[in-house]
Amino acid sequence: MTVDAHHHVWDLSARPQDWLTGPGLRPLRRNFGMDDLAPEASAAGVGRTVLVQTVTAAEETPELLALAEAHPLIAGVVGWTDLTRPDVADELARLRELPGGRYLKGIRHQVQGESDPGWLLRPDVRSGLAAVAEAGLAYDLVVLPHQLPACTAAAASLPRLTFVLDHLGKPPVATGALEPWASAVRALAALPNTVCKLSGLVTEADPDGWTVGDLRPYADVVLDAFGPGRLMFGSDWPVCTLVAAYGDVLATARELTLHLSPRERRQLFDTTATRAYRL
């Protein structure tokens, strides 16, 4: 049974998604819930998922945890909390006491939106990351390529924290360029406390048309750098629906990894996520 290690839900009546701006994202400006995802996941052979935060709002994480408690498909939640608050350890403990708190498996911040490329290395942020490690949680990295060196430095300074790179660090698939992204990803992958999600590639490709061949060079880089034992599949649903249906995203990931052995494919589509997030 496949694990989808990265998807979202949102209800625009509960909270605006401020990042959904511009005409290209218009199809996403509606509600997406588990009732929408569940039949597609079932049809694709996905039996467990990891639900990931979307906004920098303290109210969202308790809602995601409660949803995980109510829905059998969700095996874990990557939530948000302010890493710079001095009582972040207490806040993480509080979240785990909430309904569904046992599903809290990781924390994420929208680092891609921070103007400081070294945001992860700020003393207050590093202190928060240390608290995440102490709580036994993972930390998801949603970053742009120029922020990858800071990710590597942060991961090197916190060897007890598992860093999960979302969407391969958003490589420039649409342009076909590999460098400097590839070298930066390899440096991050050299650290044993890092893993990577094979996710988000389709939305980095040319929206007017892409092929599996366009994605393959980027998938090959992370397969070589991390190995299937430190890679996990993620759909990035519903963002992926801008260019591909849920089942097509999974089929694309399977095509990109056809050359792997059955054991390696099991790692990429199940074991890595189960281990990294302690599902």
N, C-alpha and C positions, 0 to 999 in steps of 0.2 A: 504493500500500500504506500502510495507516494505522500510525502509531506510537502506542502506548499508553505515555505518559510517566510513569505512576505506578501501580505495583502492588507487592504484597508477597508473601512466602511465609514460612511458619514451620513448625517441627517442635517440638512441645511436649515430645518426649522428649529433644531436645537442649538446650532452653532454655525456661523459662516465659515467657509473655507477660503480664507483671504488669498490663498495662492492661486485660486482658480480664476485668473484674469486673462484677458486677451481672447480673441476669436478662436484660436486653436484649441482652447480648453472648454469651449462652450458645451460639447457633448457631456462633460463631466459635471456640469452645474445642475445636478439633480441628486436625489437621495440614492444611495447604494447601501443595501443591507445584506444580512446573512441569508435572507430568503431569496435574494437574487443570486448569490454565489453558490449556495448549497447544491442545487441541481446540476450546475455546470461542473462543480468539483466532483460530484458523484459520477457524472458521465465520463469524466477524465480519469477516474481511478484515484482521486485524491481523498485520503481518509482523515488527515489531520492538517491543521493550518496554524500559522503564527500571525496574529493580528497586530498591526503596527500603527503607531500614532501618526497623525497627520498635521496637527497644529500645536503651537506653543501655548497651551491652555491647561492649567492644572485640573480643570473639571473633566477633561476628556478621559484621562486614565482610569478613574473610578468607573466611568461608564463602560469602557472597554473590558474591564475586569468583570463587571456584572454581566456583560454580554457573554463572556467566556464561560461564566458559571452556568448560563442558561442554554448555551448552544454546544452540543456534543462535538461539532466539527473543530472547534477552536481548542488547541492544545496549549497555547501559550500566548502571552501578550508582551509586546515591547512598548512600554509607555513613555511618558515624559514627566520629568520633574526638573526644577531649577537646580542645576548642579552647583551654582554659585552661592546658594543659601547656606549659612553656617550650620543649620540643623538638618542637612540633607539626609544624614543617616537616620534620624528620627522620622523624617518624612517617608523614606523607603519602608521603614518598619510599619508606619501607619498604613501605607498602601497595602501592605501584605495582610493586615488585619481586616481589611474591608471585604465585603462579599466578593468572592472570586479572587481574592488576593493571592491565593496559591498559584494562580496562573501567571503572575508577574514574573517574567523570565529575563527581561532586559529593559534598558533605558536608551532613549534616542533623543537627540537635539538636532534641529535643522542647522547644522554647521554650514551647509552650503549657502545659507543666507547671511552668514557673518562676514563682515567686511575685513576683519583681521584674519589673514591666512594662518596665523599662529594661535587662534582662539583656544584650541585644545591644550595649549601649553601654558596658558595663564595659571598662576598659582591657585586662584580660587576654583577654576575649572578642574585642575588636576586634583585638588582636594576632594571635589565632588566625585571624580572618577574613582579615586581611592575608596570612597564610601560605597560606590557601586560594586567594586571588587569585593569589599569586606562583606557585602550583603549576598555574595554568591550569584550575582546577576551578570549578564553580558552587556556590552555596550555597542550599539549599532552606529556605524559611521555613515552618514549621508553627506557626502562631500563632493566637491569638484576636483578635477585633476590637480590644479595648482595647490590644493590643500593636503594632498597626499603626504608630502614630506613631514608635515606636522603630525599626521596620523602615525607615521612610523616612529617619530620621536616620542610621542605619547605612549605608544605600545611598548617601546623599549624601556620606558621609565616605570611602567606598571606591569611587570611580567605575570602577576597573578590575575589580571583582568583579561577576559576574552574579548577581543575587538572583532566585530563583524562588519565587513565592508559591504555596504549595500550597493547594488547595481554596478559592480566592478569599479566604483569610483567615477561613474559617468564618463566613459571614454568618448572621443569625438567620432562616433561611428559614421555619422552623415558625411564627414569629410574624408574618411578613410585613413586619417593620420593615426599612427601608433605612438610616436614619441612626442613629448616626454612622458606620456601616460604610462607606457609599458615599463619603462625603467623604474618609475616611481612605485608602480604596483609590485614589481619584483622585489624592491627594497622592503616594502611592507610585508610581503609574503615570506621573506627570509626570517621573520620573527615567529617563533612557534605558537605564540598566543594570539594569532590572527587567523580568521577564516573569512570566506568571501561568498557572497550570494551571486549565483548565476541568474541574474534578474535585471529587468529594466533595459535590456539591450534594444528591444524592438522600438521603444520610444526615443532612443538616442539615434536611431537610423533615420534615413530620409523618409519623411512622412508621405511623400508622393509615390513611394514605391521602394521596397527593399527585398532582398533575397537572403536565404540562409547563408549564402556565400559572403554577403556583406558583413555578417555577424561573426563568421568563423574565426577570422584573425584575432579578435578580441577574446573570444571563448578559449582559443588555443593558448593565448598568453596566460590566462588565469589557471587553465588546466595544467600547464607546465609549471607555473610558479607555486600554486597552492597544492596541486594534486587533488584528485577526487575526494580524498579523505578530509580535506579542509574546504570543500566546496559544497554548497547547498542550493537547491532549486527554489526560486521564488517567482511567482507570477506577476507581482506588482499590480494585481487587479484592484480597482477598476481602471487605473491609469492606463494599463495596457490596451484597454478597449478602444483607445484612440486610433490604434492601428491594427489590432489583431484580437480575435476572440480568445476567450480563456483557453479553450482546448487547443487552439492553434499555437499559443505561447508554449504550452507544455510539449506539444508535438515538435516544435522548433528546438526546444532544449534537448529533447530526446534525439533528434537528428544530429545535433551538434556533438553528441556524446556517444554515437553509435559505435565508435571504435573502442570504447572502454569495455572491460570485462564485466560479466554480470555482477561480481563483487564490487567493482568500482562504481557501477551505476547505482547499486544499492546504497553505497556510501553517499553519493551525490543527491539521490532522490529520497533519502530517509535518514541514514545513520548520522551524518554530519549534523543536521539540524537537531536531531534527538539528543546528541551529545552536547553540542554547543549551548543549547537552550535548556538542557536538563528537562526535556519534555516527559 
